[in-house]
Amino acid sequence: MEQTRPAPSSPSSFRKDDVIAHLSGARDFIDVRFRVTPEMAGASQLYILDESTGKIGTVGAVPKIGRLMTQNSRAGGFAFILFRSPDNAIKAGSLITLVVGSYKRERIPVQ
């Protein structure tokens, strides 16, 4: 079984493959932060998957602002995406899979 690493304490301590996720907005959203890799840059396919329920979280959006995410991310940069928690099914301690284009990272613990 794959071991999960503790989350980095700050963006500057992120390694290339580090991803952190935590509940946000009265537990309606999952805030996911990560370093952008070349395979992620400009991706249109963005979602998270709750590994225990199979429910998919999509990028949140609001009128006049649009999608709640870093725009124009470049490889090597730092980015965030706010995903909606489907039916508030994703809780602290849940494991999620992040999919950004062809990039897929599994077993990310939600804090």
Backbone hydrogen bonds, N-H to C=O, Kabsch-Sander energy under -0.5 kcal/mol:
donor,donor_aa,acceptor,acceptor_aa,energy
13,S,10,S,-1.7
14,F,11,P,-1.6
18,D,15,R,-1.6
20,I,33,R,-2.4
21,A,109,P,-0.6
22,H,31,D,-2.0
24,S,29,F,-2.4
28,D,24,S,-0.6
28,D,25,G,-1.8
29,F,24,S,-2.2
30,I,83,F,-2.7
31,D,22,H,-3.1
31,D,29,F,-0.5
32,V,30,I,-0.7
32,V,81,I,-2.6
33,R,20,I,-2.5
34,F,79,A,-2.2
35,R,18,D,-0.9
36,V,77,G,-3.0
40,M,37,T,-1.6
41,A,37,T,-1.5
43,A,40,M,-2.4
46,L,44,S,-0.8
47,Y,99,V,-2.1
48,I,57,G,-2.2
49,L,97,T,-2.1
50,D,55,K,-2.9
51,E,49,L,-0.7
51,E,95,L,-2.4
54,G,50,D,-2.8
57,G,48,I,-2.7
59,V,46,L,-0.5
60,G,82,L,-3.0
62,V,66,G,-1.8
65,I,62,V,-1.0
66,G,62,V,-3.0
68,L,60,G,-2.9
69,M,67,R,-1.7
70,T,80,F,-2.4
76,G,36,V,-3.8
77,G,74,R,-2.4
79,A,34,F,-2.9
81,I,32,V,-2.1
82,L,68,L,-3.0
83,F,30,I,-2.6
83,F,81,I,-0.7
84,R,58,T,-3.2
85,S,28,D,-2.8
88,N,85,S,-2.1
89,A,86,P,-2.3
91,K,89,A,-0.6
93,G,110,V,-3.2
94,S,91,K,-2.3
96,I,108,I,-2.4
97,T,49,L,-2.0
98,L,105,R,-2.7
99,V,47,Y,-2.7
100,V,103,Y,-2.0
101,G,45,Q,-3.0
102,S,39,E,-0.8
103,Y,100,V,-2.1
105,R,98,L,-2.5
108,I,96,I,-2.7
110,V,94,S,-2.5
111,Q,21,A,-2.6
